[in-house]
Amino acid sequence: MDTITVTGMVLSSMAVGETDRRLVILTKEQGRISVFARGACRPRSSLMAVSRPFVTGSFVLIPRKDSFSLQSAAVKEYFDELTRDFDKMAYGCYFLELAGYFSMEQADGTDLLNLLFLTLKAVEKQQMPAELIRLVYEYRLFVAAGEYPQVFTCSSCRKPLTEGWFQMRTRSAVCSHCGTSMDGEYLSPSAVYALQHILTAPVTKLYRFRLAEDVFDALQRVLNQWKRRYLDREFKSEALLSPSALPQMGKM
C-alpha cells in the first residue's frame, strides 16, 4: 500500500472507540491534517508513544479518502520537560490550540511549524517569561495570517514611525506630530521599536529579549484589541494559564 512521509507535530489526540486515537498534526507538507492511529490505545502498541500532543518528527502515513492512517513515526522531540511542569504544559497546550486555529488544510505549514517548535523550546528552556513568549507568539500568528498592525510608517504623513498612537479603527498608527492622545493607544519609542522587532525578526531571533513593564503593557493592550477584532472563538486551554505566577518582564 502506498505511503507518504510528512514532518510535523501532534497538536491534539483524542480516543476513538476502545483502541484507536484521532490525531491532528501540523505538517510542513500539507498543513493541518487528521490522522487515525489504529490500535494506539493498546498497551503494547508501537503507536502509543507517538500519538500524544507535542510529539514532533517524521510520520509515515497511509492516505485515506478524507484522512490518513498512521503507520509509524520517527520522533525528533517529545517535549517531555513541558509535560513535567504544569505551568509550562498549560502554555504549551494553549500554543498548540492556537496553531490548530491558525493553520489550514492542504497548505504549506513550514512557517507555522517552525514558529511553534521554537516557541515551545523557548517555554521549555525558560528563555523569556512565559507571558512575553505568549505575546510574541500571538503577534507572529497574526503575521502568518497576513493580518497585523501597521506600525512602520505614520498613516497620515507616511514618514517612518518612531512613536505615536495606534488606532484600531484604521489598524495603523499615527506619529506624534500627526496625532493626539485622543487617537488611541500611545506607543513610546521603545514600544514601537519592540513591536517592529516582534513583527519582522527572523523566527530564530524572536525569543532573545526582555521588555520594560510599561512597554509590555502597551503592546498587550494593542494585541488585546486586535484579538477582539479578529478572533471569533475562545480557547479552552487559555483558562489554564496563570500569569500572576510569572517573573517580571525585565528590559529589552
C-alpha positions as CSV (number, residue, x, y, z in Angstrom):
1,M,0.0,0.0,0.0
2,D,1.3,3.4,-0.9
3,T,2.5,5.7,1.9
4,I,3.7,9.2,2.3
5,T,6.1,10.7,4.9
6,V,5.5,14.1,6.5
7,T,7.3,16.2,9.0
8,G,5.1,17.7,11.7
9,M,3.9,18.0,15.3
10,V,0.9,16.4,17.0
11,L,-1.5,19.2,18.1
12,S,-4.2,17.1,19.7
13,S,-5.0,13.4,20.4
14,M,-8.5,12.0,21.1
15,A,-9.6,8.5,21.9
16,V,-11.9,6.9,19.2
17,G,-13.5,3.7,20.4
18,E,-11.6,1.4,22.7
19,T,-8.3,1.1,20.8
20,D,-7.8,3.9,18.3
21,R,-6.8,7.6,18.5
22,R,-7.6,10.5,16.2
23,L,-4.7,12.9,15.9
24,V,-4.5,16.4,14.5
25,I,-1.0,17.0,13.1
26,L,0.5,20.3,11.8
27,T,2.8,19.3,8.9
28,K,5.2,21.2,6.7
29,E,3.9,19.5,3.6
30,Q,0.1,19.6,3.9
31,G,-0.6,21.9,6.8
32,R,-3.2,20.6,9.3
33,I,-4.3,17.1,8.8
34,S,-6.3,14.4,10.6
35,V,-4.6,11.1,11.2
36,F,-6.0,7.9,12.8
37,A,-3.7,5.8,14.9
38,R,-5.2,2.4,14.8
39,G,-4.7,0.4,18.0
40,A,-2.7,3.2,19.6
41,C,-4.6,2.7,22.9
42,R,-3.4,-0.9,23.3
43,P,-0.7,-1.2,25.9
44,R,1.9,-2.8,23.6
45,S,1.2,-0.7,20.6
46,S,4.2,0.9,18.9
47,L,2.0,3.9,18.1
48,M,1.1,4.7,21.7
49,A,4.1,6.9,22.5
50,V,3.9,8.8,19.3
51,S,0.2,9.5,19.5
52,R,0.2,12.3,22.0
53,P,0.4,16.1,21.9
54,F,3.8,17.8,21.4
55,V,5.4,14.7,19.6
56,T,7.5,16.1,16.7
57,G,9.1,14.1,13.9
58,S,8.5,12.2,10.7
59,F,5.2,10.4,10.3
60,V,4.7,7.6,7.8
61,L,1.0,7.8,6.7
62,I,-1.4,5.8,4.6
63,P,-3.7,8.1,2.7
64,R,-7.4,7.5,3.1
65,K,-10.4,9.3,1.5
66,D,-10.7,12.2,4.0
67,S,-7.8,11.5,6.4
68,F,-4.7,9.4,6.9
69,S,-3.8,6.3,8.9
70,L,-0.6,6.4,10.9
71,Q,1.8,3.5,10.1
72,S,4.9,4.6,12.0
73,A,6.9,7.6,13.2
74,A,10.4,8.6,13.9
75,V,10.4,11.1,16.8
76,K,12.7,14.1,16.9
77,E,11.3,15.7,20.0
78,Y,8.8,14.7,22.8
79,F,9.0,18.0,24.8
80,D,9.0,15.9,28.0
81,E,10.0,18.9,30.0
82,L,6.7,20.6,29.2
83,T,4.7,17.6,30.4
84,R,6.5,17.5,33.8
85,D,5.7,21.1,34.7
86,F,2.1,22.2,34.9
87,D,2.6,25.9,34.0
88,K,4.8,25.0,31.1
89,M,2.4,22.4,29.9
90,A,-0.5,24.9,30.2
91,Y,1.2,27.4,27.9
92,G,2.3,24.6,25.6
93,C,-1.3,23.3,25.3
94,Y,-2.5,26.9,24.6
95,F,0.1,27.3,21.9
96,L,-0.9,24.0,20.3
97,E,-4.6,25.1,20.3
98,L,-3.7,28.4,18.6
99,A,-1.6,26.6,16.0
100,G,-4.6,24.4,15.2
101,Y,-6.8,27.5,14.8
102,F,-4.4,29.4,12.6
103,S,-3.2,26.5,10.4
104,M,-5.0,25.4,7.3
105,E,-5.5,22.1,5.4
106,Q,-3.7,21.5,2.2
107,A,-1.3,24.4,2.8
108,D,2.4,24.9,3.4
109,G,2.8,24.6,7.1
110,T,6.5,25.2,7.3
111,D,6.5,28.7,8.8
112,L,3.8,27.8,11.4
113,L,5.6,24.6,12.4
114,N,8.9,26.3,12.8
115,L,7.3,29.1,14.9
116,L,5.5,26.6,17.1
117,F,8.6,24.4,17.6
118,L,10.8,27.3,18.6
119,T,8.1,28.8,20.8
120,L,7.8,25.5,22.7
121,K,11.5,25.4,23.1
122,A,11.5,28.9,24.5
123,V,9.0,27.8,27.1
124,E,10.8,24.6,27.9
125,K,14.1,26.4,28.4
126,Q,12.5,29.5,30.0
127,Q,14.3,31.8,27.6
128,M,11.9,34.6,28.4
129,P,9.0,35.0,30.8
130,A,6.1,32.9,29.6
131,E,3.7,35.8,29.2
132,L,6.2,37.6,26.9
133,I,6.6,34.4,24.9
134,R,2.9,34.3,24.6
135,L,2.7,37.9,23.4
136,V,5.4,37.4,20.8
137,Y,3.8,34.1,19.6
138,E,0.3,35.6,19.2
139,Y,1.6,38.6,17.3
140,R,3.5,36.3,14.9
141,L,0.5,34.1,14.3
142,F,-1.3,37.2,13.0
143,V,1.7,37.9,10.8
144,A,1.4,34.4,9.4
145,A,-2.2,35.0,8.8
146,G,-1.5,38.3,7.0
147,E,-3.3,40.5,9.5
148,Y,-1.2,42.6,11.8
149,P,-0.9,46.2,13.0
150,Q,0.8,48.6,10.6
151,V,3.4,50.4,12.9
152,F,6.2,51.1,10.5
153,T,5.0,54.4,8.9
154,C,2.6,57.1,10.0
155,S,-0.7,56.5,8.4
156,S,-1.1,60.3,7.9
157,C,2.3,61.7,6.8
158,R,3.8,58.4,5.7
159,K,7.1,59.1,7.5
160,P,8.8,56.3,9.4
161,L,7.1,55.8,12.7
162,T,9.3,56.2,15.9
163,E,6.5,56.9,18.4
164,G,2.8,57.8,18.2
165,W,-0.7,56.4,18.7
166,F,-2.1,53.1,17.5
167,Q,-5.7,53.3,16.1
168,M,-7.7,50.1,15.9
169,R,-10.2,51.7,13.6
170,T,-7.5,52.1,10.9
171,R,-5.4,49.2,12.1
172,S,-2.4,51.5,11.9
173,A,-0.6,54.3,13.8
174,V,0.0,58.0,13.5
175,C,3.1,59.7,14.6
176,S,3.4,62.2,17.5
177,H,3.3,65.1,15.0
178,C,0.1,64.0,13.3
179,G,-1.9,62.6,16.2
180,T,-3.0,63.4,19.7
181,S,-3.8,61.4,22.9
182,M,-7.3,61.1,21.6
183,D,-6.1,58.9,18.8
184,G,-5.7,55.6,20.6
185,E,-3.0,53.7,22.4
186,Y,0.2,55.6,22.9
187,L,3.3,53.7,21.7
188,S,6.6,55.1,23.1
189,P,9.8,54.9,21.0
190,S,10.7,51.7,22.9
191,A,7.2,50.2,22.3
192,V,7.4,51.0,18.6
193,Y,10.9,49.5,18.3
194,A,9.8,46.4,20.2
195,L,6.7,45.8,18.2
196,Q,8.5,46.3,14.9
197,H,11.1,43.8,16.0
198,I,8.4,41.3,17.0
199,L,6.6,41.6,13.7
200,T,9.7,41.3,11.5
201,A,12.6,39.5,13.2
202,P,13.7,36.1,12.0
203,V,11.9,33.4,14.0
204,T,15.3,32.2,15.3
205,K,15.8,35.6,17.0
206,L,12.3,36.1,18.4
207,Y,12.9,34.9,22.0
208,R,16.1,36.8,22.9
209,F,15.0,40.0,24.6
210,R,13.2,41.5,27.6
211,L,10.7,44.4,27.8
212,A,10.1,47.0,30.5
213,E,6.8,46.6,32.1
214,D,5.2,49.7,30.6
215,V,6.3,48.6,27.1
216,F,4.9,45.1,27.6
217,D,1.6,46.5,28.9
218,A,1.2,48.9,25.9
219,L,1.9,46.0,23.4
220,Q,-0.5,43.8,25.3
221,R,-3.3,46.4,25.1
222,V,-2.8,46.7,21.3
223,L,-2.8,42.9,21.0
224,N,-6.0,42.6,23.0
225,Q,-7.8,45.0,20.7
226,W,-6.5,43.0,17.7
227,K,-7.7,39.7,19.1
228,R,-11.1,41.1,19.9
229,R,-11.4,42.1,16.2
230,Y,-10.0,39.1,14.5
231,L,-10.6,36.0,16.8
232,D,-14.0,34.5,16.6
233,R,-13.8,32.0,19.4
234,E,-12.4,31.4,22.9
235,F,-9.7,28.8,23.6
236,K,-10.3,26.2,26.3
237,S,-6.7,25.9,27.2
238,E,-6.4,29.6,27.9
239,A,-8.2,29.1,31.2
240,L,-5.2,27.1,32.5
241,L,-2.8,30.0,32.2
242,S,-1.6,31.6,35.4
243,P,0.3,34.9,34.6
244,S,0.3,36.0,38.2
245,A,2.9,33.4,39.0
246,L,5.3,34.7,36.3
247,P,8.5,36.7,36.8
248,Q,8.8,40.3,35.8
249,M,9.3,41.2,32.1
250,G,12.7,42.7,32.5
251,K,14.1,45.2,30.0
252,M,14.7,44.9,26.3
